[in-house]
Amino acid sequence: MNNNMNKNNMDMATLMSLLAKMDKKELEKNLNKVSQILKSNDANSIIDNIKKKNI
């Protein structure tokens, strides 16, 4: 369990670091993407689409 907690903490630290580097418009755009994924019935296709755009 401790290893999972450490991994999650590291992931959160990485996430917070990335968020801190984003400007307001970029942050809003990415939060909208996350919102779409969470609301979607077809989350995998949205995730694949985002991956394609970021490559």
N, C-alpha and C positions, 0 to 999 in steps of 0.2 A: 504494500500500500504506500509506503514511504516513497518508493521509486516513482509511482504514478503521481503522487503529490508534487515531487520535485520536477517531473516532466511538465505537469500542468503549470507550475509556477514559472518555469522557464518559457513555456509557450506564452503565458500572460505577459512576461517581461518583454518578450520579442514583440508581441502585439502592441503593447503600450509604447514601445520604442518607435514602431512604425507609425502609430497614430500621432505621436508627437511631431513627426517629421512632415506630416501632411498639412497642406493649407486647408482652409475652411471648405472651399468648393470641392476639393478632392475628397475630403473626409465625408462630406454630404453625399457625393456620388457613390462612394464605396458603401456607405450605410444604406443607401437606397438599393444597391445590389444585394446586400445581406437581407434586407427586408423582403425583396422579391423572392429570394431563395426560401426564406422561412414561410412565406405565404403560398408558395407554389406547390402544386400536386406533383410536378415533374422537376424536382430540385436537381436531379442529375444532369438534365439537359442544360439547365441554366449554369450549373457549375462548369460543364464542358465548354459552353459558350464563353464564359469569362476566361477560362484557361486559354482558349484559342486567341482571344483578344489581347491577352497579356504576354503572349509568346513573341 
